[in-house]
Amino acid sequence: MAITKMDKEWIVEGTVWKAGNNVNTESITPSHWLHSGEDPMLEHIAEMLFPEFPKKMQQGDIFAAGSNLGCSSSRNAPLFLRKKGVGVVICHSAARIFYRNALNSGLPVFEIGDEIAKISMGDRLRVDVHKGLIENLTTGVTIEAKPLPDFIMDLLNAGGINEYIVSRKSEYKLLA
């Protein structure tokens, strides 16, 4: 398996699928498939960006992009990317709603600014999600991203915000 989760330490290794700037959620989760159900969406996810993506991407592959990733409506594109098997998202910058939806869906995101230029389509990466360490196995370049805070790692380890809340429901009491 390309994603290893052990004791709050994640290592993701996969091939990069890199898009450009201002990638909107429509190009990741096309609206004409959105209401057809999960299976049709997963069969067509990101095909507007990479026609071969739905059939050729592998468990743990990395979705990369330039600036303003996930602009426009949320469409919960990150949830579908995670369900398809994407291990981590790396970009110059992400739209706030995309960034938060990714973390809430259990999909790690690293915004690395201009360092994104050191990652190309088809590169093989190894990402230590807990440390924020990105190793480009193709070029030998290492990028140090800002590590995700512990509370975000707790969300990711739980599988997303819903699973996190359910796992801690005994800690919360409903107000009458």
C-alpha positions as CSV (number, residue, x, y, z in Angstrom):
1,M,0.0,0.0,0.0
2,A,1.3,3.5,-0.9
3,I,0.0,5.1,2.3
4,T,1.3,4.1,5.6
5,K,-0.3,5.4,8.8
6,M,1.4,4.3,12.0
7,D,1.1,6.0,15.4
8,K,0.3,9.4,13.9
9,E,3.1,9.2,11.4
10,W,2.0,9.1,7.7
11,I,4.2,8.4,4.8
12,V,2.6,8.8,1.4
13,E,4.5,7.7,-1.8
14,G,3.0,8.2,-5.2
15,T,3.1,9.7,-8.7
16,V,2.3,13.4,-9.2
17,W,-0.7,14.5,-11.2
18,K,0.1,18.2,-11.6
19,A,-2.4,20.8,-12.8
20,G,-1.9,24.6,-13.3
21,N,-3.2,27.7,-11.5
22,N,-6.9,28.5,-10.7
23,V,-8.1,24.9,-10.9
24,N,-11.7,25.1,-10.1
25,T,-13.8,22.4,-8.5
26,E,-15.8,22.0,-11.6
27,S,-12.7,20.6,-13.3
28,I,-12.2,18.1,-10.5
29,T,-15.8,17.1,-9.8
30,P,-17.8,18.0,-13.0
31,S,-21.4,19.1,-12.1
32,H,-23.0,16.8,-14.7
33,W,-21.7,13.8,-12.7
34,L,-22.2,15.3,-9.3
35,H,-25.7,14.1,-8.8
36,S,-25.2,10.8,-10.5
37,G,-23.8,9.2,-7.3
38,E,-20.4,8.3,-6.0
39,D,-19.4,5.6,-8.5
40,P,-20.0,7.7,-11.6
41,M,-18.2,10.7,-10.1
42,L,-15.2,8.5,-9.2
43,E,-15.2,7.1,-12.8
44,H,-14.9,10.7,-14.1
45,I,-13.1,12.6,-11.4
46,A,-10.5,15.2,-12.8
47,E,-10.9,13.9,-16.3
48,M,-11.3,17.5,-17.5
49,L,-7.7,18.1,-16.3
50,F,-6.2,14.7,-17.1
51,P,-8.4,12.4,-19.3
52,E,-6.5,9.4,-18.1
53,F,-6.7,10.2,-14.4
54,P,-9.8,8.2,-13.4
55,K,-8.4,5.0,-14.9
56,K,-4.6,5.3,-14.4
57,M,-4.2,7.0,-11.0
58,Q,-3.0,4.7,-8.2
59,Q,-3.7,4.5,-4.5
60,G,-1.5,7.1,-2.8
61,D,-0.8,9.3,-5.9
62,I,-0.3,13.0,-5.3
63,F,-2.6,15.7,-6.7
64,A,-0.5,18.9,-7.2
65,A,-1.4,22.3,-8.6
66,G,-0.3,25.9,-8.8
67,S,-2.1,28.8,-7.0
68,N,-5.7,29.1,-6.0
69,L,-6.5,25.3,-6.2
70,G,-10.2,24.5,-5.7
71,C,-11.5,28.0,-6.5
72,S,-15.3,28.4,-7.1
73,S,-17.8,26.3,-5.3
74,S,-16.8,23.6,-2.8
75,R,-18.5,20.6,-4.4
76,N,-16.6,18.6,-1.9
77,A,-13.9,17.8,-4.5
78,P,-11.4,16.9,-1.8
79,L,-13.7,14.2,-0.4
80,F,-13.9,12.6,-3.9
81,L,-10.1,12.9,-4.4
82,R,-9.6,11.1,-1.1
83,K,-12.2,8.4,-2.0
84,K,-10.4,7.9,-5.3
85,G,-7.2,7.2,-3.4
86,V,-5.3,10.4,-3.6
87,G,-2.8,10.4,-0.7
88,V,-2.0,14.0,-0.4
89,V,-2.5,17.4,-2.1
90,I,0.4,19.7,-2.7
91,C,-0.1,23.2,-4.2
92,H,1.2,26.7,-4.3
93,S,-2.0,27.8,-2.5
94,A,-5.5,26.6,-2.1
95,A,-8.9,28.3,-1.9
96,R,-9.9,28.4,1.8
97,I,-13.0,26.3,1.3
98,F,-11.1,23.7,-0.6
99,Y,-8.3,23.6,2.0
100,R,-10.7,23.2,4.9
101,N,-12.9,20.7,3.1
102,A,-9.8,18.6,2.3
103,L,-8.7,18.5,6.0
104,N,-12.3,17.8,7.1
105,S,-12.4,14.9,4.5
106,G,-9.2,13.4,5.9
107,L,-7.1,14.5,3.0
108,P,-3.8,16.2,3.9
109,V,-2.9,19.5,2.0
110,F,0.4,21.3,1.9
111,E,0.6,24.8,0.5
112,I,4.3,25.3,-0.4
113,G,4.3,28.5,-2.4
114,D,6.9,28.8,-5.2
115,E,8.5,25.5,-4.2
116,I,5.7,23.9,-6.3
117,A,8.0,24.6,-9.3
118,K,10.3,21.9,-8.0
119,I,7.5,19.3,-8.6
120,S,6.5,18.2,-12.1
121,M,3.8,16.0,-13.6
122,G,4.9,12.3,-13.3
123,D,7.5,12.8,-10.6
124,R,7.5,10.3,-7.7
125,L,7.2,11.8,-4.3
126,R,7.5,10.5,-0.7
127,V,5.7,12.8,1.7
128,D,6.0,12.5,5.5
129,V,2.7,14.1,6.3
130,H,3.4,14.5,10.0
131,K,6.8,16.3,9.5
132,G,5.8,18.2,6.3
133,L,8.8,16.7,4.5
134,I,8.4,16.3,0.7
135,E,11.0,14.2,-1.1
136,N,11.1,14.3,-4.8
137,L,12.4,10.8,-5.6
138,T,12.7,11.6,-9.3
139,T,14.9,14.7,-8.9
140,G,16.4,14.2,-5.4
141,V,15.0,17.6,-4.2
142,T,13.7,17.9,-0.7
143,I,11.0,20.5,0.3
144,E,10.2,21.3,3.9
145,A,6.6,22.3,4.2
146,K,5.1,23.7,7.3
147,P,4.1,20.7,9.4
148,L,0.4,20.3,10.1
149,P,-0.6,21.1,13.7
150,D,-1.4,18.3,16.1
151,F,-5.2,19.0,16.1
152,I,-5.2,18.7,12.3
153,M,-3.3,15.4,12.5
154,D,-5.9,14.2,14.9
155,L,-8.6,14.9,12.3
156,L,-6.6,13.2,9.6
157,N,-5.9,10.2,11.8
158,A,-9.6,9.8,12.6
159,G,-10.4,9.8,8.8
160,G,-11.9,13.3,8.8
161,I,-14.1,15.5,10.9
162,N,-17.2,13.3,11.0
163,E,-15.2,10.3,12.2
164,Y,-13.3,12.5,14.7
165,I,-16.5,13.8,16.2
166,V,-18.1,10.3,16.4
167,S,-15.0,8.9,18.0
168,R,-15.3,11.6,20.7
169,K,-19.0,11.8,21.2
170,S,-18.8,10.6,24.8
171,E,-16.8,13.7,25.6
172,Y,-19.6,16.0,24.6
173,K,-23.0,16.5,26.2
174,L,-25.9,18.0,24.4
175,L,-27.3,21.1,25.9
176,A,-31.0,20.9,26.7
